[in-house]
Amino acid sequence: MIRFESDYSEGACLEIIKRLEETNMEQTPGYGEDIYCNSAREKIRKICKSPNAEVQFLVGGTQTNMIVISSILKSYQGVISARNRTYKCS
């Protein structure tokens, strides 16, 4: 049987749960405006060697995929993905 699942059906790795526990009571502004997103922006710019790059964060993979796909494909094109990747925490 072929099953098309999402990553929302699984929990997070222990390293992420630990970090969430450590920062759980911190008060921060909305998503994308907090110190963690700002830190990630700088890391992304550095890795990409593009200090002036505009880096925006979206709330989920589905939204991200739709934006990227709609920006690079013509209206009559589409994406078919047959490869399933499994990511594991270290």
Backbone as CSV, one residue per row, in Angstrom:
resi,resn,N_x,N_y,N_z,CA_x,CA_y,CA_z,C_x,C_y,C_z
1,MET,0.842,-1.169,0.000,0.000,0.000,0.000,0.893,1.240,0.000
2,ILE,0.521,2.240,-0.774,1.224,3.521,-0.781,0.505,4.452,0.186
3,ARG,1.261,5.025,1.113,0.681,5.954,2.088,1.387,7.288,1.963
4,PHE,0.641,8.332,1.832,1.194,9.683,1.768,0.966,10.342,3.115
5,GLU,1.968,10.259,3.959,1.888,10.805,5.312,2.584,12.160,5.345
6,SER,2.373,12.874,6.405,3.072,14.145,6.599,3.953,14.044,7.830
7,ASP,4.859,14.989,7.959,5.722,14.990,9.137,4.978,15.431,10.396
8,TYR,3.717,15.849,10.241,2.927,16.237,11.410,2.450,15.034,12.205
9,SER,2.621,13.829,11.649,2.127,12.631,12.324,3.187,12.017,13.243
10,GLU,4.312,12.679,13.396,5.373,12.181,14.264,5.793,13.252,15.259
11,GLY,6.399,12.803,16.329,6.899,13.729,17.336,8.266,14.283,16.960
12,ALA,8.817,15.088,17.845,10.137,15.685,17.616,11.210,14.840,18.291
13,CYS,12.450,14.982,17.803,13.549,14.249,18.429,13.840,14.859,19.809
14,LEU,14.516,14.096,20.631,14.737,14.503,22.021,15.511,15.804,22.160
15,GLU,16.452,16.081,21.238,17.209,17.334,21.306,16.282,18.547,21.164
16,ILE,15.307,18.434,20.290,14.353,19.529,20.089,13.444,19.664,21.309
17,ILE,12.944,18.555,21.824,12.090,18.596,23.015,12.839,19.229,24.189
18,LYS,14.104,18.877,24.366,14.909,19.447,25.448,15.040,20.956,25.294
19,ARG,15.314,21.412,24.063,15.475,22.860,23.825,14.154,23.588,24.032
20,LEU,13.051,22.981,23.614,11.738,23.586,23.841,11.442,23.707,25.335
21,GLU,11.828,22.692,26.089,11.638,22.739,27.534,12.460,23.880,28.148
22,GLU,13.688,24.048,27.677,14.564,25.100,28.209,14.036,26.500,27.917
23,THR,13.357,26.674,26.797,12.907,28.011,26.382,11.399,28.202,26.528
24,ASN,10.729,27.232,27.111,9.268,27.236,27.170,8.665,28.492,27.796
25,MET,9.257,29.012,28.829,8.662,30.149,29.536,9.187,31.507,29.058
26,GLU,9.990,31.519,28.014,10.483,32.796,27.483,9.364,33.540,26.776
27,GLN,9.336,34.834,26.981,8.388,35.702,26.280,9.089,36.265,25.052
28,THR,8.559,35.994,23.873,9.157,36.500,22.638,8.056,37.083,21.759
29,PRO,8.429,37.969,20.841,7.425,38.481,19.898,6.998,37.366,18.942
30,GLY,6.098,37.671,18.051,5.558,36.682,17.123,6.607,35.968,16.297
31,TYR,6.224,34.807,15.783,7.095,33.963,14.974,7.694,34.754,13.823
32,GLY,8.997,34.628,13.671,9.702,35.353,12.617,10.344,36.629,13.109
33,GLU,9.944,37.091,14.266,10.484,38.339,14.818,11.283,38.117,16.092
34,ASP,11.415,36.876,16.506,12.082,36.565,17.768,13.593,36.399,17.588
35,ILE,14.314,36.307,18.686,15.772,36.209,18.642,16.238,34.924,17.965
36,TYR,15.447,33.878,18.053,15.835,32.601,17.450,15.752,32.667,15.923
37,CYS,14.709,33.283,15.411,14.597,33.462,13.956,15.673,34.416,13.449
38,ASN,15.942,35.473,14.196,16.997,36.410,13.788,18.361,35.725,13.758
39,SER,18.614,34.881,14.737,19.866,34.129,14.765,19.943,33.169,13.565
40,ALA,18.847,32.496,13.276,18.810,31.575,12.130,19.014,32.327,10.817
41,ARG,18.410,33.519,10.695,18.604,34.336,9.487,20.081,34.608,9.238
42,GLU,20.769,35.027,10.294,22.193,35.334,10.163,23.002,34.097,9.780
43,LYS,22.679,32.968,10.355,23.382,31.725,10.014,23.137,31.340,8.554
44,ILE,21.905,31.496,8.097,21.576,31.178,6.703,22.320,32.114,5.762
45,ARG,22.321,33.400,6.070,23.048,34.368,5.235,24.535,34.033,5.170
46,LYS,25.104,33.657,6.310,26.531,33.331,6.353,26.827,32.088,5.520
47,ILE,26.039,31.034,5.700,26.255,29.800,4.947,26.093,30.035,3.449
48,CYS,25.134,30.885,3.074,24.881,31.187,1.660,25.830,32.249,1.111
49,LYS,26.678,32.796,1.989,27.603,33.867,1.605,26.845,35.015,0.923
50,SER,25.747,35.389,1.529,24.893,36.445,0.997,24.393,37.307,2.156
51,PRO,25.231,38.245,2.627,24.901,39.010,3.830,23.655,39.888,3.720
52,ASN,23.221,40.184,2.516,22.041,41.029,2.345,20.799,40.253,1.928
53,ALA,20.866,38.926,1.978,19.737,38.094,1.547,18.515,38.343,2.423
54,GLU,17.357,38.344,1.795,16.091,38.432,2.519,15.708,37.012,2.924
55,VAL,15.611,36.755,4.205,15.279,35.424,4.707,13.952,35.525,5.453
56,GLN,12.970,34.759,4.992,11.652,34.742,5.629,11.330,33.323,6.070
57,PHE,10.658,33.200,7.175,10.245,31.900,7.674,8.738,31.754,7.512
58,LEU,8.337,30.567,7.112,6.919,30.264,6.949,6.508,29.273,8.021
59,VAL,5.207,29.136,8.213,4.724,28.347,9.344,4.722,26.841,9.121
60,GLY,4.896,26.389,7.899,4.881,24.948,7.666,5.411,24.561,6.307
61,GLY,5.686,23.283,6.162,6.232,22.763,4.919,5.278,22.883,3.741
62,THR,3.991,22.699,3.982,3.024,22.800,2.893,3.018,24.205,2.302
63,GLN,2.982,25.214,3.149,3.006,26.592,2.682,4.311,26.898,1.957
64,THR,5.399,26.426,2.505,6.707,26.642,1.889,6.764,25.995,0.513
65,ASN,6.321,24.753,0.419,6.321,24.062,-0.869,5.474,24.800,-1.897
66,MET,4.311,25.271,-1.511,3.432,25.980,-2.453,4.084,27.264,-2.966
67,ILE,4.730,28.005,-2.101,5.374,29.248,-2.516,6.535,28.971,-3.461
68,VAL,7.377,28.009,-3.110,8.525,27.689,-3.965,8.051,27.141,-5.307
69,ILE,7.140,26.185,-5.270,6.665,25.569,-6.516,5.999,26.603,-7.410
70,SER,5.159,27.455,-6.846,4.461,28.442,-7.677,5.410,29.506,-8.230
71,SER,6.552,29.688,-7.582,7.486,30.707,-8.069,8.435,30.179,-9.150
72,ILE,8.606,28.866,-9.263,9.570,28.339,-10.231,8.946,27.572,-11.386
73,LEU,7.668,27.181,-11.258,7.027,26.425,-12.330,6.034,27.280,-13.100
74,LYS,5.853,26.947,-14.341,4.811,27.583,-15.152,3.464,27.034,-14.708
75,SER,2.392,27.729,-15.051,1.059,27.349,-14.560,0.635,25.956,-14.997
76,TYR,1.183,25.449,-16.074,0.808,24.119,-16.566,1.774,23.024,-16.118
77,GLN,2.780,23.362,-15.318,3.736,22.384,-14.831,3.364,21.933,-13.421
78,GLY,3.941,20.821,-12.997,3.681,20.293,-11.661,4.874,19.535,-11.138
79,VAL,4.739,19.006,-9.941,5.815,18.269,-9.286,5.304,16.874,-8.933
80,ILE,6.113,15.876,-9.252,5.851,14.509,-8.813,7.093,14.072,-8.046
81,SER,6.897,13.663,-6.814,8.036,13.264,-5.991,7.832,11.829,-5.529
82,ALA,8.766,10.960,-5.890,8.651,9.553,-5.532,9.595,9.151,-4.411
83,ARG,10.508,10.013,-4.048,11.496,9.643,-3.038,11.029,10.021,-1.641
84,ASN,11.132,9.098,-0.726,10.760,9.336,0.670,12.042,9.472,1.471
85,ARG,12.192,10.571,2.175,13.395,10.789,2.980,13.034,10.694,4.456
86,THR,13.938,10.121,5.210,13.769,10.039,6.655,14.914,10.799,7.301
87,TYR,14.594,11.770,8.133,15.605,12.559,8.804,15.670,12.125,10.260
88,LYS,16.870,11.981,10.750,17.055,11.564,12.130,17.906,12.579,12.872
89,CYS,17.584,12.803,14.108,18.395,13.690,14.940,19.678,12.978,15.301
90,SER,20.697,13.773,15.558,21.987,13.169,15.935,21.968,12.683,17.362
